[in-house]
Amino acid sequence: MADGDGRRFGFLMFHAYEELDLIGPWEMATMWRDYAHGPACVTVSEHGGPVACAKGLGTVAEHSFENCPPLDYLLVPGGFSAFDEMRNDRLVDWVKARAVECSHVLSVCTGAFILQAAGLLDGRRATTHWKGMDGLRDLGVTVERQRWVRDGNVWTSAGVSAGMDLALGFIAAIDGEDAAAAVQHNAEYYPDGRIYGDNGQHAAAE
């Protein structure tokens, strides 16, 4: 595993986070590291060690809140459990404190609710999973129905698979189009835009 270029990208894990929310961006970020001189990538959870995902996948966080090294970037995933974690004062306080040192903070899906709880969406535009948009709006956030939204140094994405698009956009903004192109090429990530069944109607109605 490559050590990266001196920068460090942290990925937060918590019980029952949605697998692809984290693993999709992790794949993009580690390809950034390996193929385009990107940052080292690390995982962290409140206590470190094993963390079960929403669909049953077992993952392991390298670091706990206590021993997590300094981070340049932080990504917060979502899942239904994010609504519990936004009330976890220890986790929210950790995110809030780390956001001070990080140059950029990102969330995927309902991870936006954790950012909101940490005060990181005050006065900002954001997005989240379509099921959570009204709830986030009710908390005073200016919600936009976009695949991903950047407002200053805070980045949010729509649900689940949108985290990969967020990650590519982030890489392009930080290190340029060539870096994002290298990641996209090695990941073979070229969504074909096909919409199955009546999902087109659902998308139009959201």
N, C-alpha and C positions, 0 to 999 in steps of 0.2 A: 504493500500500500504506500502510495506517495505521501510525503509529508506536507505538501502544499508549498505556498510561496511566502509564508510568514503570516498571512492572514488566517483567521479561524472562523468557520461557519458552524454555529451551534444549532442542533435540532432538538427541540424539547419533546420529551415523551411523558405521557401520563396514562393512567389506567383507562383502557378501552378507547384510546384514540383511534381514529379511522386510518386503516393501514395506508392506503394510497396517498392520503393527505401528506404524509411524511415521506414514504418510500419513493413516490414519484419525484418530488423535488430533490431527495437525497441522491437518486440516480443521476439527475441532471448536474447536481453540485459536484458529485465525485467524478463525473466525466469532465467537468470544468477543471477540477484539480488535475486529473490525469492527462488530459489532452490539450488544455489551454492555459496551463500555469495558474490555475485557480487556487483558492484557499484550502487548507486542511479542513476536514469535516469531522465533527464530534457529536455524540449524543449525550443527553443529560436528562435526568429525571429527579424528582424530589429526593429519593433515597438511593438512586443508582441501582444497577442490577436488573433482574427480569421485569419486563413490563408486557402484560397481555393486551393485545389490540382488540378492537371492536368485533372483528370477525373470527377471533380465535388464534391469530398468528402470534407466536411468542417472539419477543424482541428483547434486547438487553441494552440498557443505557450504560455507557462507559463511565459516566461521572454522576455524582450527586450534586445537589446545590452547593454543598460545602466545598467540594474539591474541583468544581468546574473551573477550567482556566479562563483567562480573559477571552472575550469574543468580539469579533468585528461585526458579525451579522448573526441574527437569531431568527429562526423560523418556528412558529407555533402552529401545530396542526389542529384539526377539529374532530368532530364526531359528536354524538349525543352527549357523551360524558363531558364535553367542554362546558355544558351548562352547570354541571356540578363543580368543575374546576374553577369557574369564574367566581365561585364562592369559597374557594380554598385560599385563604388569606396568605398562607405561606408561599404558594405558587404564584399568586398574583403579585405579591410584593417582590418576589425574585425576578419576575418578568419586568416589573417596573424599574427595579434597580439596574438590571442588565441593559435595559433600553437606554439608560444614561450613557453607558460606555460604548454601546454598539453604534456604528454609523448608520445601520439600516435594520429595521425590524419587519418581519414578514409574517403573515398568517394565511392559512388555507382554510376554506370552508368556515365552520363555526368557531374556529380559532379566533376569529374577529371579536367574539364576545369576551374572550380572555383579554385581548388588547383593550377593549372598551373598559373592562373592569379595572385595568391597570392605568386608566386615564390617557391612553395613547391615541385614542380616536377623538378626543375633545377638539371640536372645531375642524375636523377633517372629513374628507369624503372616503367612503369605504364600500366594500361589497362583501357578500357572504353567500352561503348556499341559499337557493331560492326559497327553501322552507323557512329560513331564518331572517329573511329581509325585513318583514314587518316588525319582528321582535327587536331587531337591531335599530330600526328606525324609531321604535317606541322608546328606546334608551337615549334618544337625542342625536343619533349619528345621521349624517347626510349619506343616505344609501343610494348607490348607483347600480343599475343592473348591467354589469359588465363582466367579462371573463376575468379581468383583474384590474385593480385600480391602484395607482401610485399617487400619494399625496405627501410631498416632501420626502422624508426618509422612512415613511410607513407604507407598506405594500400589503394589500389584501386581495384574496382571490375568491371566486365562486367555489362551488363544491368539488371535492374529491379530485377528479382528473384535472381540474383547472389549475391545480398547484404546479403541474409541469409547464403549463404556459406561463404562469407567473415566474417560475424559475428561469425560463429562457429569456423572458423580458428583462428580468433582473440582471442576468449575466450580460446581456447586450448593453444595458445601461451602465453597468459598472466597468466592464472590461472591453466593450465594443462588439460590433457585429461579427467580426471574425471569430471571436471566442464563442459567441452563441452559435455560429454556424458550425464550428468544430464539434460542439456538444450535440447539436441537432443531427449532424451527419452520423456521428458515432452511435447515437441512440436510435437512429432511424425513426425519429419522431416527426412524422408528416401526416397528421390526421387527415383522413380523406373527406371529412365533412358530410359523410352519409348519415341520414337520419332515418331511423327504422320506425315502422308502424305509424302511430299517430303522435309521435313525440314532437313533430313539427308544430302541431296544434297546441300541445302543452307549452312548448317554448314560446309561442306567440302570445299565449295567455298569461304567462308569468309576469 
